[in-house]
Each structure stands twice: as structure tokens, then as C-alpha cells.
Amino acid sequence: MIRCHLARMMGEHKLRIADVARETGLSRATVTLLYKETAQKVDLDALDKLCRLFECDAVSYTHLTLPTIYSV
């Protein structure tokens, strides 16, 4: 699973969803889905705009969690 750190980054910069939408040109709905981590996909252009806003790279913005396989 890939998780994004938008909520954390917004908190660190004291930005609201409306602020991020206005600064990036992304729709409020897109920012909300990413903020709540309910987005099914992320457009690369959207990812680029968010990375430019927060002055980070895609690796800093996301986190890959590999599923754990349990053996019996």
C-alpha cells in the first residue's frame, strides 16, 4: 500500500485543504481525497504540484508499506 503524507505536511505548514487547493490549482475534492488517504489513484501532475508546494520529492511525500505475509 502506498500512503501519502499530505495531512502531516499540511499540519507542519499550517495549511488547510482550501489553501492547498488554491496554491496548487488542484480541485478541493482531489486534495480532500489525498488528505484523507481515500484516493484510488494519484495523477502525476497533481503529485508534482504538491511536491512543488511543499518543496519535497515524491519519496518524501509518499510511503510504501509492503503487506506482511504470515506463515503458519
Summary of the structure (lengths in Angstrom):
residues: 72
radius of gyration: 13.4
end to end distance: 23.3
largest distance: 51.0
contacts: 158
relative contact order: 0.23
helix: 54%
strand: 8%
